């Protein structure tokens, strides 16, 4: 709850608290829901950001704020659909966020749902919010998306059969049954928008908030979306509030209530059928053959085409706002029938009806398993996007190492082999880092964005998300690194498979560290390409500075040598170089070239400066740097430490404007 909200209350007119009820476990999802609970907003004021702010302003809290919502009072009842209408900047989204307890800034007033307090936790349990933008995992099918949404939001006390039945019901209600097996990436804009709504409808919330659900849709799709939402509200006895910027006349019959906002002020709020009578009574009848929703929206919008029109329209709206404050009380909290009959609204009688399935509460184990299964399905699916994910995780690195083998397979054992094989090791490390960076950036991104959106719904937290991701990713990383290393078995001249295993282990540590680096950067960066470029810069500095393959440690200044202690490449490069050269008889007494033996007087001293592999290692690394046991352990310390850091990073409350980029 926002600070300063005062006596904010959300009340639900039912017999039992939704967090305690367990009877709904046995309810069939198709059962009609009775009840006459209502959502009431009384005297809502909200202060928030009113102008765009720079990164530094948002970081240091110097954002300009102002009054966004001014004395909002309205009501919507179970089984009704209310449309919040207004031009851009009128406060529509702010009103939904205040109701959903997601607003940033100071708010005060009362939110009632017939008598029981609402906390953010209860809203997350019993209600749902669908933002204007929502990113789904593109490689999943429509049915899989709803299936995993149900498993994440519906408690473990509800049987799998009930969950599957609920998924089938939502598919039918939103006309998605025909595309149930299609991948998300193949959907049209209208189908995608209905699927996003379906991910929240699957838990059957008592209150559904929709932010611009028809924005950018064609007229037919707009009609379908609004009619389907209205059908759900009436059949399930649920309340729905949606915002619209350009309402069409054909959606008029589906809206029981409407509210017009202008710069945070309420111009009208009440039954849609009584809207015409009200505006006629105040001197603004709707002309024949006009769309009344759009006509009164224009009436409630400031005309900025000229100064004269701005002054005139603003004065008119101020008059309308004051008029509704004085005469609109019977409309705000009355049904259309009560206004027609001139009778006050009757008191609600408590009714027993099923609670939303999300009120049952999901266990941590169930959520973790569901996240793992969603990762698996998104990678091993049948869509092109899933094939891309699978190829990136299992095929990309072996192909890269096969190219490395083709380039280096003809290395001759002369004095030049020390530089050639050092270049081979450098290429292996660099390729491992780059493959991991690109793979993680493009496979982790959709799940990361989905996490930020589901985390705001209170579904699960960051550590659980990361643990499920690492649990899924680690075996695949092991497979791809092991297979890639095996390609170079003969080229590296290993004596046995133990040496190959140690070689693969060091490369695996590099792969995992690059993965953790990308996960950390993507906590604040949305774009996979920008993330990849930034991580490549960091890795490039590490390789140049710490690997010892491009620059000898013996020729490095002391302060740079100390800096290399915080680079993984210092330990990985030293271990691989020592493993490749130190103590190997095949590198003792190598010829300068095919015609010149280094033991002959005519040999060039500089060309024959390495009598054996140990001399090459000693030239590149001091004895303290080349300790194999320390280097092997230290190589794995980096990814483990990075994983712990990421868990803390995804727990830490990052600035809201950073997380907002993943939701808006």
C-alpha positions in Angstrom: 0.0 0.0 0.0 1.3 3.4 -0.9 2.3 5.7 1.9 -0.3 8.3 2.8 -3.2 6.3 1.5 -4.9 6.7 4.9 -7.9 4.6 5.5 -7.8 2.8 2.2 -10.1 -0.2 2.3 -11.2 -2.9 -0.1 -14.2 -4.9 0.9 -15.6 -8.1 -0.4 -19.3 -8.9 0.3 -19.0 -12.6 0.8 -19.3 -14.9 3.8 -15.7 -16.0 4.1 -12.2 -14.5 3.6 -10.7 -15.5 0.3 -7.4 -16.3 1.9 -9.0 -18.8 4.3 -11.7 -20.5 2.1 -11.0 -23.9 0.8 -14.5 -25.0 -0.4 -13.9 -23.6 -3.8 -11.4 -26.5 -4.5 -14.4 -28.7 -5.1 -16.3 -26.2 -7.3 -16.5 -26.9 -10.9 -15.0 -24.1 -13.0 -18.1 -23.9 -15.2 -20.4 -23.2 -12.3 -22.3 -19.9 -12.4 -21.2 -17.4 -9.8 -23.8 -15.5 -7.8 -23.2 -12.7 -5.4 -23.6 -9.0 -5.6 -20.3 -7.6 -4.4 -19.4 -4.2 -5.7 -16.2 -2.1 -6.1 -16.5 1.4 -4.7 -14.1 4.3 -5.0 -14.7 7.2 -2.6 -12.8 10.5 -2.9 -9.6 9.1 -4.5 -6.8 11.6 -4.9 -3.4 10.6 -6.3 -0.2 12.5 -6.8 2.5 11.2 -9.2 4.9 12.1 -11.9 3.5 14.5 -14.4 6.4 15.2 -16.8 9.1 13.0 -18.4 12.3 12.9 -16.3 15.9 12.1 -17.1 17.7 9.1 -15.7 19.5 11.2 -13.1 16.3 12.9 -12.0 14.6 9.6 -11.5 17.7 8.2 -9.8 18.0 11.0 -7.3 14.2 11.6 -6.8 14.0 15.0 -8.3 11.0 14.1 -10.6 8.3 16.8 -10.9 5.0 15.6 -9.5 1.5 16.8 -9.5 -2.1 15.9 -8.7 -3.1 13.2 -11.3 -6.5 12.0 -9.8 -8.9 14.5 -8.2 -11.7 13.3 -6.0 -12.7 10.2 -8.0 -15.9 8.5 -6.8 -17.5 5.6 -8.7 -18.8 2.1 -8.4 -18.9 -1.1 -10.4 -20.8 -4.2 -9.4 -20.4 -7.9 -10.0 -21.4 -8.9 -13.5 -20.8 -5.4 -14.9 -18.2 -4.0 -17.3 -17.2 -0.4 -16.7 -15.2 1.6 -19.3 -12.9 4.4 -18.1 -12.8 6.8 -21.1 -10.5 9.8 -21.6 -7.9 11.2 -23.8 -4.2 10.5 -23.4 -3.0 11.9 -20.1 -6.4 12.0 -18.5 -5.4 9.6 -15.7 -6.9 6.3 -16.9 -3.9 4.2 -16.2 -3.2 5.9 -12.9 -6.7 5.1 -11.7 -6.2 1.4 -12.5 -2.9 1.3 -10.8 -4.3 2.9 -7.7 -7.0 0.2 -7.6 -4.4 -2.5 -8.2 -2.1 -1.0 -5.5 0.7 -0.5 -8.0 0.7 3.3 -8.1 3.9 5.2 -7.4 3.3 8.3 -5.3 0.9 9.5 -2.7 -2.7 8.4 -2.7 -5.6 8.9 -0.4 -9.3 8.0 -0.3 -11.3 4.8 0.1 -11.6 1.8 -2.1 -14.4 -0.5 -1.0 -15.6 -3.8 -2.2 -18.5 -4.2 0.2 -16.8 -4.3 3.6 -13.4 -5.9 3.8 -10.0 -4.4 3.7 -7.9 -4.9 0.6 -4.1 -5.3 0.8 -1.8 -5.7 -2.2 -1.5 -9.4 -1.3 -5.3 -9.8 -1.4 -5.5 -8.0 -4.7 -2.9 -10.4 -6.1 -4.9 -13.3 -4.7 -8.4 -12.3 -5.7 -8.1 -9.8 -8.6 -6.1 -9.4 -11.8 -4.5 -6.6 -13.7 -3.7 -6.9 -17.5 -1.4 -4.1 -18.6 -1.4 -2.5 -22.0 1.8 -4.4 -22.8 2.5 -8.0 -21.8 5.2 -10.2 -23.2 4.6 -13.9 -23.4 7.2 -16.7 -24.1 7.1 -16.8 -27.9 8.1 -20.5 -28.3 5.2 -21.8 -26.3 1.9 -22.8 -27.8 -1.3 -21.1 -26.8 -2.5 -24.0 -24.7 0.9 -24.4 -23.0 0.9 -20.7 -22.1 -2.5 -21.0 -20.4 -1.5 -24.3 -18.8 1.6 -22.9 -17.1 -0.3 -19.7 -16.2 -2.9 -21.9 -14.4 -0.2 -23.9 -12.6 1.5 -20.7 -11.5 -1.6 -18.9 -10.2 -3.9 -21.7 -9.1 -3.2 -23.3 -5.8 -1.8 -26.9 -5.4 -5.0 -27.9 -3.6 -6.9 -27.6 -6.9 -6.7 -30.8 -8.9 -5.0 -31.0 -12.2 -8.3 -32.0 -13.8 -9.9 -28.8 -12.6 -7.0 -26.7 -13.9 -7.1 -28.4 -17.3 -10.9 -27.9 -17.4 -10.4 -24.2 -16.6 -7.8 -23.9 -19.4 -10.2 -25.5 -21.9 -13.0 -23.2 -20.8 -10.8 -20.0 -21.2 -9.8 -21.2 -24.7 -13.4 -21.6 -25.6 -14.5 -18.3 -24.1 -11.8 -16.3 -25.9 -12.3 -18.2 -29.2 -8.7 -19.6 -29.1 -9.5 -23.3 -29.3 -8.7 -23.3 -33.1 -5.2 -21.9 -32.4 -4.6 -23.8 -29.2 -1.6 -25.6 -30.7 -0.2 -22.6 -32.5 2.9 -21.0 -31.1 2.6 -17.6 -29.5 4.9 -16.0 -32.2 2.4 -17.1 -34.9 -0.7 -15.4 -33.4 -2.3 -12.3 -34.9 -2.5 -9.2 -32.8 -6.0 -9.8 -31.8 -5.3 -13.5 -30.8 -2.3 -12.4 -28.9 -4.3 -9.8 -26.9 -7.0 -12.3 -26.1 -4.3 -14.8 -24.9 -2.8 -12.2 -22.6 -6.2 -11.6 -21.1 -6.6 -15.4 -20.8 -3.5 -15.7 -18.7 -5.4 -13.7 -16.0 -8.9 -15.1 -16.7 -7.6 -18.6 -16.1 -7.6 -17.9 -12.3 -11.1 -16.5 -12.4 -10.5 -13.2 -10.6 -13.4 -11.4 -8.9 -12.2 -8.1 -10.3 -10.4 -7.8 -13.7 -8.6 -4.6 -14.7 -7.7 -4.1 -18.3 -5.5 -1.3 -19.5 -6.3 -0.4 -23.1 -7.2 -4.0 -24.2 -8.3 -2.8 -27.7 -5.6 -0.4 -28.5 -4.3 -0.9 -32.1 -6.9 -3.5 -32.9 -9.2 -3.4 -35.9 -13.0 -2.8 -35.4 -14.0 -6.5 -35.6 -11.3 -7.6 -33.2 -12.2 -4.8 -30.8 -15.8 -5.9 -30.9 -14.8 -9.5 -30.2 -12.6 -8.6 -27.2 -15.1 -6.4 -25.5 -18.0 -8.9 -26.1 -16.0 -11.8 -24.7 -15.0 -9.8 -21.6 -18.6 -8.8 -21.1 -19.8 -12.4 -21.5 -17.3 -13.6 -18.9 -18.4 -10.9 -16.5 -22.1 -11.8 -16.8 -21.7 -15.5 -16.8 -19.2 -15.7 -14.0 -20.6 -12.8 -12.0 -17.3 -10.9 -12.0 -16.6 -7.2 -12.2 -14.5 -5.8 -15.1 -13.0 -2.3 -15.5 -11.3 -1.4 -18.8 -9.8 1.7 -20.2 -10.4 2.9 -23.8 -9.2 5.9 -25.7 -11.3 5.6 -28.9 -14.5 3.7 -28.1 -16.7 2.5 -31.0 -20.5 2.6 -31.0 -20.8 -1.2 -31.4 -19.3 -1.8 -27.9 -22.0 0.4 -26.3 -24.3 -2.5 -25.4 -21.5 -4.4 -23.6 -20.7 -1.6 -21.2 -23.0 -1.4 -18.1 -21.1 1.6 -16.7 -18.9 4.3 -18.0 -16.7 7.0 -16.5 -15.2 10.0 -18.3 -11.9 11.5 -17.1 -10.3 14.8 -18.1 -7.0 15.7 -16.6 -7.8 13.7 -13.5 -11.3 15.1 -13.0 -14.5 13.0 -13.2 -16.9 14.4 -15.8 -19.4 11.5 -15.5 -19.5 8.1 -13.8 -22.6 5.9 -13.8 -24.8 3.6 -15.8 -24.2 3.8 -19.5 -27.9 3.7 -20.3 -28.5 6.8 -18.1 -25.5 8.7 -19.6 -27.7 10.2 -22.4 -30.3 11.4 -20.0 -27.8 12.9 -17.7 -26.0 14.9 -20.4 -29.3 15.9 -21.9 -30.4 17.2 -18.5 -27.3 19.4 -18.3 -27.7 20.8 -21.8 -25.6 18.5 -23.9 -27.9 16.1 -25.8 -26.2 13.6 -28.2 -27.1 14.3 -31.8 -28.8 11.6 -33.8 -26.6 9.1 -35.7 -23.6 10.0 -33.5 -21.6 7.6 -31.4 -22.6 8.7 -27.9 -19.4 7.2 -26.3 -17.1 9.2 -28.7 -19.3 12.3 -28.7 -19.1 12.7 -24.9 -15.4 11.7 -24.9 -14.8 14.7 -27.3 -16.9 16.8 -25.0 -14.7 15.7 -22.1 -11.4 16.5 -23.9 -9.6 19.9 -23.9 -9.4 21.3 -27.4 -5.8 22.4 -28.0 -6.0 23.5 -31.6 -6.0 27.2 -30.7 -5.9 29.3 -27.6 -9.5 30.4 -27.9 -10.7 26.8 -28.2 -8.5 25.8 -25.3 -10.0 28.4 -23.0 -13.5 27.7 -24.1 -13.3 23.9 -23.8 -11.5 24.1 -20.5 -14.1 26.3 -19.0 -16.8 24.0 -20.3 -15.2 20.9 -18.8 -14.7 22.7 -15.4 -18.4 23.5 -15.4 -19.3 19.8 -16.3 -17.0 18.6 -13.5 -18.6 20.9 -10.9 -22.1 20.0 -12.2 -21.5 16.3 -11.8 -20.1 16.8 -8.3 -23.4 18.5 -7.3 -25.9 16.3 -9.2 -24.1 13.1 -10.0 -24.4 11.3 -6.7 -27.5 9.2 -7.7 -25.6 8.1 -10.9 -22.3 7.1 -9.3 -23.5 4.3 -7.0 -26.8 3.3 -8.6 -27.7 0.7 -11.2 -29.5 1.8 -14.3 -32.8 0.4 -13.1 -32.6 2.2 -9.7 -32.1 5.5 -11.5 -35.0 4.8 -13.8 -37.3 3.9 -10.8 -35.9 6.8 -8.7 -35.2 4.4 -5.8 -32.1 4.2 -3.7 -29.8 1.2 -4.1 -30.8 -1.7 -1.9 -28.4 -3.1 0.7 -26.4 -6.1 -0.6 -27.1 -9.4 1.0 -24.0 -11.6 1.5 -24.0 -14.5 -0.9 -21.9 -17.6 -0.9 -20.1 -18.1 -4.2 -16.8 -19.7 -5.2 -13.6 -17.7 -4.7 -11.1 -17.3 -7.5 -8.8 -20.3 -7.9 -5.8 -18.1 -7.2 -7.0 -17.7 -3.6 -5.9 -21.2 -2.8 -2.2 -20.4 -2.8 0.5 -22.2 -4.7 3.4 -23.9 -2.9 7.0 -22.9 -3.7 7.7 -26.4 -5.0 4.8 -26.3 -7.4 5.8 -22.9 -8.7 9.5 -23.9 -9.1 8.5 -27.1 -11.0 6.2 -25.1 -13.2 8.9 -22.6 -14.1 11.3 -25.4 -14.9 8.7 -27.2 -17.0 8.0 -23.9 -18.9 11.7 -23.5 -19.6 11.8 -27.1 -20.9 8.8 -26.7 -23.1 9.9 -23.4 -24.5 13.3 -25.0 -25.6 12.2 -28.4 -26.7 9.0 -27.4 -28.5 7.9 -27.7 -32.1 8.0 -24.0 -33.1 10.7 -22.3 -35.0 11.5 -20.1 -32.0 12.0 -23.2 -29.9 14.2 -24.7 -32.5 16.3 -21.5 -32.4 16.6 -21.8 -28.6 17.6 -25.4 -28.8 20.2 -24.8 -31.5 21.7 -21.9 -29.6 22.0 -24.0 -26.4 23.2 -27.3 -27.9 24.5 -26.8 -31.4 26.0 -23.3 -31.7 29.2 -24.0 -29.6 30.0 -27.5 -31.1 29.7 -25.9 -34.6 32.1 -23.1 -33.5 34.6 -25.6 -32.2 34.3 -27.7 -35.3 35.4 -24.5 -37.3 38.2 -24.1 -34.8 39.4 -27.6 -35.5 39.3 -27.1 -39.2 41.4 -24.0 -38.9 44.0 -25.4 -36.5 44.1 -29.1 -37.3 47.2 -28.8 -39.5 49.5 -27.3 -36.8 53.1 -28.6 -37.2 55.3 -29.3 -34.2 58.0 -26.7 -34.7 58.9 -23.7 -32.5 56.0 -21.8 -34.0 53.6 -24.4 -32.4 53.9 -22.6 -29.0 52.3 -19.5 -30.5 49.8 -21.4 -32.7 48.6 -23.6 -29.8 48.4 -20.5 -27.5 46.2 -18.9 -30.2 44.1 -22.1 -30.2 43.6 -21.9 -26.4 42.8 -18.2 -26.7 40.2 -18.9 -29.5 38.6 -21.7 -27.4 38.2 -19.4 -24.4 36.9 -16.5 -26.5 34.5 -18.7 -28.4 33.1 -20.1 -25.1 32.5 -16.7 -23.7 30.9 -15.3 -26.9 28.7 -18.4 -27.4 27.5 -18.2 -23.8 26.8 -14.5 -24.0 24.7 -14.6 -27.2 22.9 -17.8 -26.2 21.9 -16.5 -22.7 21.0 -13.0 -24.0 18.5 -14.4 -26.5 17.1 -17.3 -24.5 16.9 -15.7 -21.1 15.3 -12.4 -22.3 11.7 -13.7 -22.8 11.7 -15.5 -19.4 13.3 -12.5 -17.7 10.6 -10.1 -19.0 7.8 -12.6 -18.1 9.3 -12.8 -14.6 9.1 -9.0 -14.1 5.5 -9.0 -15.1 4.5 -12.1 -13.1 6.5 -10.9 -10.1 4.4 -7.7 -10.0 1.3 -10.0 -9.8 2.9 -11.6 -6.7 3.2 -15.0 -8.4 6.8 -15.7 -7.4 10.1 -14.0 -6.5 13.4 -13.5 -8.1 15.5 -16.2 -6.3 12.9 -18.9 -7.2 13.0 -17.7 -10.8 16.8 -17.8 -11.0 17.1 -21.2 -9.3 14.7 -22.8 -11.8 16.5 -21.1 -14.7 19.9 -22.3 -13.5 18.6 -25.8 -12.8 17.4 -26.0 -16.4 20.4 -24.3 -17.9 23.3 -26.1 -16.1 22.8 -29.6 -17.7 22.5 -28.0 -21.2 25.7 -26.0 -20.6 27.5 -29.2 -19.5 26.4 -31.1 -22.6 27.3 -28.4 -25.1 30.7 -27.7 -23.5 31.5 -31.4 -23.2 30.6 -32.1 -26.8 32.6 -29.1 -28.0 35.7 -30.0 -26.0 35.6 -33.6 -27.3 35.9 -32.3 -30.9 39.4 -31.0 -29.9 40.6 -34.2 -28.1 43.2 -35.2 -30.7 44.1 -31.7 -31.7 45.0 -30.8 -28.1 47.1 -34.0 -27.8 45.6 -35.1 -24.5 47.0 -38.3 -23.0 43.7 -39.5 -21.6 40.1 -38.6 -21.0 40.9 -37.1 -17.6 42.8 -34.3 -19.2 40.0 -33.7 -21.6 37.6 -33.6 -18.6 39.7 -30.9 -16.9 40.0 -29.0 -20.1 36.2 -29.1 -20.5 35.7 -28.2 -16.8 37.6 -24.9 -17.2 35.7 -24.0 -20.4 32.5 -24.8 -18.5 33.4 -22.4 -15.8 34.0 -19.7 -18.5 30.6 -20.5 -20.1 28.8 -20.3 -16.7 30.5 -17.1 -15.7 29.5 -15.4 -19.0 26.0 -16.7 -18.5 25.8 -15.1 -15.0 27.3 -11.9 -16.4 24.4 -11.6 -18.9 21.8 -12.5 -16.3 23.1 -9.7 -14.1 23.1 -7.1 -16.9 19.7 -8.1 -18.1 18.3 -7.2 -14.7 18.4 -3.6 -15.9 18.7 -4.0 -19.7 15.8 -5.1 -21.8 17.5 -5.3 -25.2 19.4 -8.6 -25.8 21.6 -7.0 -28.5 22.7 -4.1 -26.3 23.3 -6.6 -23.4 25.5 -8.8 -25.6 27.6 -5.8 -26.8 28.1 -4.6 -23.3 29.1 -8.1 -22.0 31.5 -8.6 -24.9 33.3 -5.4 -24.0 33.7 -6.6 -20.4 34.9 -10.1 -21.6 37.3 -8.5 -24.1 39.0 -6.4 -21.3 39.3 -9.6 -19.2 40.9 -11.6 -22.0 43.4 -8.9 -23.0 44.3 -8.0 -19.4 44.2 -11.4 -17.6 44.5 -14.3 -19.9 48.3 -14.0 -20.3 48.0 -15.2 -23.9 48.1 -11.8 -25.5 50.4 -10.2 -23.0 53.0 -11.9 -20.7 52.6 -11.4 -17.0 56.3 -10.9 -16.7 56.1 -7.8 -18.8 53.1 -6.4 -17.0 53.3 -3.5 -14.6 52.6 -4.3 -10.9 49.3 -2.5 -10.6 47.9 -4.2 -13.7 49.0 -7.5 -12.3 47.0 -6.8 -9.2 43.9 -5.9 -11.3 44.0 -9.3 -13.0 43.2 -11.0 -9.7 39.5 -10.0 -10.2 39.4 -11.5 -13.7 38.4 -15.1 -14.4 40.6 -15.2 -17.4 43.7 -15.0 -15.2 43.0 -18.4 -13.7 41.4 -20.1 -16.7 44.1 -19.0 -19.2 47.0 -19.9 -16.8 45.5 -23.4 -16.2 44.9 -24.2 -19.8 48.3 -23.0 -20.9 50.0 -25.1 -18.2 47.9 -28.1 -19.1 48.8 -27.7 -22.8 52.5 -27.2 -22.5 54.0 -27.9 -19.0 55.8 -31.3 -18.7 54.9 -32.6 -22.2 57.8 -34.4 -23.9 56.5 -33.7 -27.5 57.4 -30.0 -27.0 61.1 -30.7 -26.0 63.8 -29.8 -28.5 61.4 -28.7 -31.3 63.0 -27.7 -34.6 62.9 -24.1 -35.8 61.3 -25.4 -39.1 61.4 -28.4 -41.3 65.0 -27.7 -42.5 66.6 -26.1 -39.4 67.4 -27.9 -36.1 67.6 -25.6 -33.1 70.6 -27.4 -31.8 72.7 -26.4 -34.8 74.9 -23.2 -34.6 73.1 -21.7 -37.6 69.7 -21.6 -35.8 68.3 -18.3 -34.9 68.3 -17.8 -31.1 65.1 -15.8 -31.0 63.3 -18.4 -33.1 64.6 -21.2 -30.9 64.0 -19.7 -27.5 61.7 -22.4 -26.1 63.7 -25.6 -25.4 60.5 -27.2 -23.9 57.0 -26.5 -22.9 57.9 -25.5 -19.3 60.1 -22.6 -20.6 57.1 -21.2 -22.6 54.9 -21.4 -19.5 57.5 -19.7 -17.3 57.9 -16.9 -19.8 54.2 -16.1 -19.9 53.3 -16.7 -16.2 55.2 -16.4 -12.9 55.2 -19.6 -10.8 52.6 -18.1 -8.4 50.2 -17.5 -11.3 50.6 -20.9 -12.9 49.6 -23.0 -9.9 47.1 -25.5 -11.5 45.1 -26.4 -8.4 44.5 -22.8 -7.4 43.6 -21.8 -11.0 41.1 -24.7 -11.4 39.3 -23.9 -8.1 39.3 -20.1 -8.8 37.9 -20.6 -12.2 34.7 -22.0 -10.6 34.6 -19.5 -7.8 33.7 -16.7 -10.3 30.4 -18.3 -11.7 29.4 -19.4 -8.2 30.0 -15.9 -6.7 28.2 -14.3 -9.7 25.2 -16.6 -9.2 25.0 -15.5 -5.5 25.3 -11.9 -6.6 22.4 -12.3 -9.1 20.1 -13.9 -6.5 20.7 -10.8 -4.3 20.3 -8.5 -7.4 16.9 -10.0 -8.2 15.8 -9.6 -4.6 17.0 -6.0 -4.3 14.3 -3.4 -4.9 15.6 -1.8 -8.1 14.3 1.6 -9.0 10.8 1.5 -10.3 11.6 3.2 -13.6 14.1 0.4 -14.4 11.5 -2.4 -13.9 8.8 -0.3 -15.7 10.6 -0.8 -19.0 9.7 -4.5 -18.8 6.0 -3.8 -18.2 5.0 -0.8 -20.3 
